[in-house]
Amino acid sequence: MRTANPNNPFFRHSRGKERNRIWLNITGSGGGFGQMLIAYMPSAQNAVDRTDGKYMGDATLALTSWLEGTEYVIQGRAPFTASDVVPLHFRTLTPGSYTVAVDQLDGLYLGNQPVYLRDRNAGILHDLKTAPYTFSTAAGAFSDRFEILYAAGVLWDAGTVTKPAMVSVYRDGEKVMVDAHKSVLSRIEVYDLNGRLVKHSKTSMTQRPR
Protein backbone atom coordinates (compact mmCIF):
# COMPACT_ATOMS: atom_id res chain seq x y z
CA MET A 1 0.00 0.00 0.00
CA ARG A 2 2.96 2.33 0.49
CA THR A 3 4.39 1.69 -2.98
CA ALA A 4 2.63 2.76 -6.19
CA ASN A 5 2.85 -0.33 -8.39
CA PRO A 6 2.49 0.76 -12.06
CA ASN A 7 1.03 -2.65 -12.91
CA ASN A 8 -1.82 -2.19 -10.45
CA PRO A 9 -4.80 -0.38 -12.02
CA PHE A 10 -5.83 0.99 -8.62
CA PHE A 11 -2.55 2.86 -8.07
CA ARG A 12 -1.74 3.65 -11.71
CA HIS A 13 -1.42 7.38 -12.35
CA SER A 14 -3.84 8.59 -15.03
CA ARG A 15 -3.81 12.17 -16.23
CA GLY A 16 -7.11 13.98 -16.25
CA LYS A 17 -8.76 11.65 -13.73
CA GLU A 18 -9.86 13.00 -10.38
CA ARG A 19 -8.65 11.04 -7.37
CA ASN A 20 -8.82 12.12 -3.77
CA ARG A 21 -7.01 9.71 -1.48
CA ILE A 22 -6.17 9.46 2.18
CA TRP A 23 -4.02 6.85 3.90
CA LEU A 24 -4.68 6.28 7.62
CA ASN A 25 -2.30 4.57 10.05
CA ILE A 26 -3.17 2.75 13.27
CA THR A 27 -0.37 2.24 15.80
CA GLY A 28 -0.24 0.81 19.30
CA SER A 29 1.70 2.05 22.32
CA GLY A 30 3.14 -1.44 22.72
CA GLY A 31 3.96 -1.86 19.04
CA GLY A 32 1.90 -2.94 16.06
CA PHE A 33 1.00 -1.10 12.88
CA GLY A 34 -1.75 -1.10 10.28
CA GLN A 35 -2.67 1.07 7.31
CA MET A 36 -5.79 1.59 5.21
CA LEU A 37 -6.69 3.65 2.15
CA ILE A 38 -9.89 5.50 1.17
CA ALA A 39 -9.95 6.78 -2.41
CA TYR A 40 -12.66 8.78 -4.19
CA MET A 41 -12.61 8.47 -7.97
CA PRO A 42 -15.01 8.48 -10.95
CA SER A 43 -14.48 4.78 -11.69
CA ALA A 44 -15.47 3.58 -8.20
CA GLN A 45 -18.76 2.82 -6.47
CA ASN A 46 -19.67 2.87 -2.79
CA ALA A 47 -20.65 -0.79 -3.11
CA VAL A 48 -18.09 -3.58 -3.46
CA ASP A 49 -16.24 -3.34 -6.79
CA ARG A 50 -12.81 -3.97 -8.33
CA THR A 51 -11.29 -0.89 -6.67
CA ASP A 52 -11.65 -2.48 -3.22
CA GLY A 53 -9.07 -4.66 -1.51
CA LYS A 54 -10.10 -7.06 1.25
CA TYR A 55 -8.28 -7.27 4.54
CA MET A 56 -6.54 -10.63 4.62
CA GLY A 57 -6.72 -11.06 8.40
CA ASP A 58 -2.98 -11.57 8.81
CA ALA A 59 -2.20 -8.96 11.50
CA THR A 60 -2.82 -8.57 15.23
CA LEU A 61 -3.82 -4.91 14.73
CA ALA A 62 -5.94 -3.47 11.93
CA LEU A 63 -8.08 -0.47 11.04
CA THR A 64 -10.14 -1.11 7.92
CA SER A 65 -13.26 0.14 6.15
CA TRP A 66 -16.44 -1.82 6.89
CA LEU A 67 -18.42 -2.56 3.75
CA GLU A 68 -21.29 -5.04 3.47
CA GLY A 69 -20.14 -6.86 6.62
CA THR A 70 -16.56 -7.31 5.37
CA GLU A 71 -13.26 -5.61 6.18
CA TYR A 72 -11.45 -3.76 3.37
CA VAL A 73 -7.94 -2.37 3.69
CA ILE A 74 -8.50 -0.45 0.42
CA GLN A 75 -11.84 1.10 -0.44
CA GLY A 76 -12.53 2.96 -3.65
CA ARG A 77 -15.59 5.19 -3.39
CA ALA A 78 -17.74 7.17 -5.82
CA PRO A 79 -16.82 10.84 -6.48
CA PHE A 80 -16.47 12.80 -3.27
CA THR A 81 -19.37 14.43 -1.46
CA ALA A 82 -19.02 16.12 1.92
CA SER A 83 -22.05 14.19 3.22
CA ASP A 84 -20.34 10.82 2.79
CA VAL A 85 -19.81 8.59 5.84
CA VAL A 86 -17.31 5.68 5.83
CA PRO A 87 -17.87 3.06 8.57
CA LEU A 88 -14.63 1.61 9.95
CA HIS A 89 -13.70 -1.69 11.58
CA PHE A 90 -11.05 -1.89 14.30
CA ARG A 91 -9.46 -5.04 15.69
CA THR A 92 -6.68 -5.77 18.16
CA LEU A 93 -5.53 -8.77 20.15
CA THR A 94 -4.07 -6.58 22.90
CA PRO A 95 -5.89 -4.06 25.13
CA GLY A 96 -4.23 -0.68 25.49
CA SER A 97 -3.74 2.72 23.89
CA TYR A 98 -3.88 3.18 20.09
CA THR A 99 -3.48 6.12 17.73
CA VAL A 100 -5.10 6.87 14.36
CA ALA A 101 -3.16 9.32 12.18
CA VAL A 102 -3.03 10.59 8.61
CA ASP A 103 -0.07 9.09 6.72
CA GLN A 104 -0.52 10.56 3.22
CA LEU A 105 -3.19 12.46 1.30
CA ASP A 106 -3.76 14.05 -2.09
CA GLY A 107 -6.44 15.72 -4.21
CA LEU A 108 -8.99 17.81 -2.34
CA TYR A 109 -7.56 16.63 0.99
CA LEU A 110 -4.61 18.95 0.37
CA GLY A 111 -6.95 21.93 0.75
CA ASN A 112 -9.16 22.92 3.67
CA GLN A 113 -11.35 19.81 3.62
CA PRO A 114 -11.44 18.37 7.18
CA VAL A 115 -11.34 14.63 7.83
CA TYR A 116 -13.30 13.74 10.95
CA LEU A 117 -12.93 10.52 12.91
CA ARG A 118 -16.05 9.90 14.99
CA ASP A 119 -15.57 7.78 18.10
CA ARG A 120 -19.10 6.70 19.01
CA ASN A 121 -18.05 5.15 22.32
CA ALA A 122 -16.47 8.38 23.56
CA GLY A 123 -18.91 10.74 21.81
CA ILE A 124 -16.01 12.56 20.13
CA LEU A 125 -15.66 14.05 16.65
CA HIS A 126 -11.97 14.67 15.89
CA ASP A 127 -10.35 16.27 12.82
CA LEU A 128 -7.44 14.00 11.89
CA LYS A 129 -5.87 16.74 9.76
CA THR A 130 -5.23 18.82 12.87
CA ALA A 131 -3.74 16.03 15.02
CA PRO A 132 -3.74 12.23 15.47
CA TYR A 133 -6.44 10.67 17.65
CA THR A 134 -5.49 8.45 20.61
CA PHE A 135 -7.95 6.18 22.40
CA SER A 136 -8.04 3.23 24.79
CA THR A 137 -9.71 -0.09 24.11
CA ALA A 138 -10.15 -3.64 25.27
CA ALA A 139 -9.06 -6.48 23.00
CA GLY A 140 -11.57 -7.46 20.34
CA ALA A 141 -13.14 -6.51 17.03
CA PHE A 142 -15.35 -3.42 16.77
CA SER A 143 -17.49 -2.60 13.73
CA ASP A 144 -19.66 0.17 15.18
CA ARG A 145 -17.26 2.41 17.10
CA PHE A 146 -15.46 4.45 14.42
CA GLU A 147 -16.36 6.16 11.15
CA ILE A 148 -14.91 8.78 8.83
CA LEU A 149 -16.96 11.81 7.82
CA TYR A 150 -16.28 15.23 6.32
CA ALA A 151 -18.86 17.63 7.75
CA ALA A 152 -19.54 18.18 11.45
CA GLY A 153 -23.28 18.41 10.82
CA VAL A 154 -23.52 14.98 9.13
CA LEU A 155 -25.21 12.82 11.74
CA TRP A 156 -26.70 10.03 9.63
CA ASP A 157 -24.67 6.84 9.22
CA ALA A 158 -25.65 5.56 5.78
CA GLY A 159 -23.90 2.25 6.46
CA THR A 160 -26.26 1.17 9.22
CA VAL A 161 -29.61 1.50 7.46
CA THR A 162 -30.00 0.84 3.75
CA LYS A 163 -32.96 3.17 3.27
CA PRO A 164 -33.06 6.24 5.55
CA ALA A 165 -36.77 6.67 4.76
CA MET A 166 -37.44 3.51 6.80
CA VAL A 167 -36.85 5.52 9.99
CA SER A 168 -39.13 8.42 10.95
CA VAL A 169 -38.40 10.95 13.70
CA TYR A 170 -41.18 13.23 14.94
CA ARG A 171 -42.35 15.15 18.03
CA ASP A 172 -45.27 13.96 20.17
CA GLY A 173 -45.87 16.66 22.76
CA GLU A 174 -42.70 16.92 24.85
CA LYS A 175 -41.33 13.63 23.52
CA VAL A 176 -39.28 12.88 20.39
CA MET A 177 -40.50 9.64 18.78
CA VAL A 178 -38.43 7.33 16.58
CA ASP A 179 -40.43 4.93 14.37
CA ALA A 180 -38.30 2.26 12.67
CA HIS A 181 -41.32 0.75 10.90
CA LYS A 182 -40.35 -2.84 9.97
CA SER A 183 -36.80 -2.60 11.29
CA VAL A 184 -35.55 -3.41 14.80
CA LEU A 185 -33.18 -0.89 16.36
CA SER A 186 -30.53 -2.03 18.82
CA ARG A 187 -29.79 1.52 19.96
CA ILE A 188 -30.51 5.18 19.24
CA GLU A 189 -27.88 7.94 19.42
CA VAL A 190 -28.48 11.70 19.28
CA TYR A 191 -25.63 14.07 18.34
CA ASP A 192 -25.51 17.85 18.35
CA LEU A 193 -24.27 19.84 15.32
CA ASN A 194 -20.69 19.64 16.61
CA GLY A 195 -20.81 15.86 16.52
CA ARG A 196 -20.98 15.41 20.30
CA LEU A 197 -23.05 12.57 21.66
CA VAL A 198 -25.81 14.12 23.81
CA LYS A 199 -28.08 11.11 24.42
CA HIS A 200 -28.17 7.40 23.70
CA SER A 201 -30.60 4.60 24.38
CA LYS A 202 -30.28 0.84 23.99
CA THR A 203 -33.20 -1.50 23.53
CA SER A 204 -33.74 -5.27 23.55
CA MET A 205 -37.14 -4.94 21.88
CA THR A 206 -38.08 -7.73 19.48
CA GLN A 207 -41.19 -6.02 18.16
CA ARG A 208 -41.40 -2.90 16.06
CA PRO A 209 -39.73 -0.11 18.10
CA ARG A 210 -41.38 3.30 18.30
MOUR-V671320 format. One record per pair of residues at least 6 apart in sequence whose ideal C-beta (glycine too) atoms are under 8 Angstrom apart, sorted by sequence separation. I is the first residue (numbers start at 0). J is the second residue. If there is no record, write none. Layout:
# MOUR-V671320
((I | J) (I | J))
This chain:
# MOUR-V671320
((4 | 10) (5 | 11) (25 | 31) (26 | 32) (44 | 50) (64 | 70) (65 | 71) (91 | 97) (108 | 114) (117 | 123) (118 | 124) (157 | 163) (160 | 166) (169 | 175) (170 | 176) (190 | 196) (191 | 197) (202 | 208) (3 | 10) (5 | 12) (25 | 32) (26 | 33) (43 | 50) (54 | 61) (63 | 70) (64 | 71) (76 | 83) (117 | 124) (118 | 125) (125 | 132) (168 | 175) (169 | 176) (177 | 184) (189 | 196) (190 | 197) (3 | 11) (24 | 32) (25 | 33) (42 | 50) (63 | 71) (64 | 72) (66 | 74) (89 | 97) (116 | 124) (117 | 125) (155 | 163) (168 | 176) (188 | 196) (189 | 197) (3 | 12) (24 | 33) (25 | 34) (54 | 63) (61 | 70) (63 | 72) (76 | 85) (115 | 124) (116 | 125) (123 | 132) (168 | 177) (169 | 178) (189 | 198) (24 | 34) (25 | 35) (40 | 50) (64 | 74) (104 | 114) (115 | 125) (146 | 156) (167 | 177) (168 | 178) (177 | 187) (188 | 198) (189 | 199) (23 | 34) (61 | 72) (74 | 85) (115 | 126) (116 | 127) (166 | 177) (167 | 178) (188 | 199) (22 | 34) (23 | 35) (38 | 50) (114 | 126) (115 | 127) (146 | 158) (166 | 178) (187 | 199) (22 | 35) (23 | 36) (101 | 114) (113 | 126) (114 | 127) (121 | 134) (166 | 179) (167 | 180) (186 | 199) (187 | 200) (22 | 36) (23 | 37) (56 | 70) (114 | 128) (118 | 132) (165 | 179) (166 | 180) (186 | 200) (21 | 36) (51 | 66) (113 | 128) (165 | 180) (186 | 201) (187 | 202) (20 | 36) (21 | 37) (53 | 69) (54 | 70) (113 | 129) (116 | 132) (118 | 134) (143 | 159) (165 | 181) (166 | 182) (185 | 201) (186 | 202) (20 | 37) (21 | 38) (53 | 70) (54 | 71) (55 | 72) (99 | 116) (165 | 182) (185 | 202) (20 | 38) (53 | 71) (54 | 72) (70 | 88) (166 | 184) (184 | 202) (19 | 38) (20 | 39) (47 | 66) (52 | 71) (53 | 72) (18 | 38) (19 | 39) (46 | 66) (47 | 67) (51 | 71) (52 | 72) (66 | 86) (70 | 90) (108 | 128) (184 | 204) (18 | 39) (19 | 40) (46 | 67) (52 | 73) (64 | 85) (65 | 86) (183 | 204) (0 | 22) (17 | 39) (18 | 40) (47 | 69) (51 | 73) (52 | 74) (64 | 86) (65 | 87) (160 | 182) (183 | 205) (17 | 40) (50 | 73) (51 | 74) (64 | 87) (65 | 88) (183 | 206) (16 | 40) (17 | 41) (50 | 74) (51 | 75) (63 | 87) (64 | 88) (104 | 128) (119 | 143) (120 | 144) (124 | 148) (183 | 207) (184 | 208) (16 | 41) (33 | 58) (50 | 75) (62 | 87) (63 | 88) (119 | 144) (183 | 208) (16 | 42) (35 | 61) (62 | 88) (63 | 89) (101 | 127) (118 | 144) (119 | 145) (181 | 207) (31 | 58) (33 | 60) (35 | 62) (37 | 64) (48 | 75) (61 | 88) (62 | 89) (79 | 106) (100 | 127) (101 | 128) (118 | 145) (119 | 146) (124 | 151) (180 | 207) (31 | 59) (32 | 60) (33 | 61) (35 | 63) (61 | 89) (79 | 107) (99 | 127) (117 | 145) (179 | 207) (9 | 38) (31 | 60) (33 | 62) (35 | 64) (61 | 90) (116 | 145) (117 | 146) (179 | 208) (33 | 63) (60 | 90) (61 | 91) (101 | 131) (116 | 146) (117 | 147) (178 | 208) (179 | 209) (44 | 75) (45 | 76) (60 | 91) (81 | 112) (100 | 131) (116 | 147) (117 | 148) (177 | 208) (178 | 209) (43 | 75) (44 | 76) (45 | 77) (59 | 91) (60 | 92) (99 | 131) (100 | 132) (115 | 147) (177 | 209) (1 | 34) (27 | 60) (42 | 75) (43 | 76) (44 | 77) (59 | 92) (60 | 93) (98 | 131) (99 | 132) (114 | 147) (115 | 148) (176 | 209) (0 | 34) (43 | 77) (54 | 88) (59 | 93) (98 | 132) (115 | 149) (0 | 35) (25 | 60) (38 | 73) (40 | 75) (98 | 133) (99 | 134) (114 | 149) (115 | 150) (0 | 36) (25 | 61) (35 | 71) (36 | 72) (38 | 74) (39 | 75) (40 | 76) (97 | 133) (98 | 134) (113 | 149) (115 | 151) (154 | 190) (25 | 62) (35 | 72) (36 | 73) (37 | 74) (38 | 75) (39 | 76) (41 | 78) (60 | 97) (62 | 99) (96 | 133) (97 | 134) (112 | 149) (34 | 72) (35 | 73) (36 | 74) (38 | 76) (39 | 77) (40 | 78) (45 | 83) (96 | 134) (97 | 135) (113 | 151) (23 | 62) (35 | 74) (37 | 76) (39 | 78) (96 | 135) (97 | 136) (39 | 79) (95 | 135) (152 | 192) (154 | 194) (8 | 49) (9 | 50) (94 | 135) (95 | 136) (151 | 192) (94 | 136) (151 | 193) (9 | 52) (94 | 137) (151 | 194) (94 | 138) (91 | 136) (93 | 138) (92 | 138) (99 | 145) (89 | 136) (91 | 138) (37 | 85) (91 | 139) (90 | 139) (90 | 140) (89 | 140) (90 | 141) (35 | 87) (88 | 140) (89 | 141) (88 | 141) (88 | 142) (89 | 144) (86 | 142) (89 | 145) (86 | 143) (87 | 144) (87 | 145) (86 | 145) (87 | 146) (19 | 79) (31 | 91) (86 | 146) (87 | 147) (17 | 78) (85 | 146) (31 | 93) (84 | 146) (85 | 147) (84 | 147) (85 | 148) (9 | 73) (25 | 89) (27 | 91) (29 | 93) (84 | 148) (83 | 148) (9 | 75) (27 | 93) (29 | 95) (83 | 149) (124 | 190) (28 | 95) (39 | 106) (82 | 149) (27 | 95) (28 | 96) (34 | 102) (81 | 149) (82 | 150) (122 | 190) (27 | 96) (28 | 97) (81 | 150) (84 | 153) (119 | 188) (124 | 193) (27 | 97) (28 | 98) (79 | 149) (86 | 156) (124 | 194) (26 | 97) (27 | 98) (82 | 153) (84 | 155) (123 | 194) (124 | 195) (0 | 72) (25 | 97) (26 | 98) (81 | 153) (84 | 156) (86 | 158) (123 | 195) (0 | 73) (25 | 98) (84 | 157) (85 | 158) (86 | 159) (122 | 195) (25 | 99) (26 | 100) (83 | 157) (84 | 158) (122 | 196) (24 | 99) (122 | 197) (23 | 99) (24 | 100) (23 | 100) (24 | 101) (65 | 142) (117 | 194) (119 | 196) (23 | 101) (24 | 102) (22 | 101) (23 | 102) (115 | 194) (21 | 101) (22 | 102) (22 | 103) (21 | 103) (22 | 104) (20 | 103) (21 | 104) (62 | 145) (20 | 104) (20 | 105) (19 | 105) (20 | 106) (18 | 105) (19 | 106) (21 | 108) (18 | 106) (19 | 107) (20 | 108) (17 | 106) (19 | 108) (66 | 158) (21 | 114) (65 | 158) (23 | 127) (37 | 147))
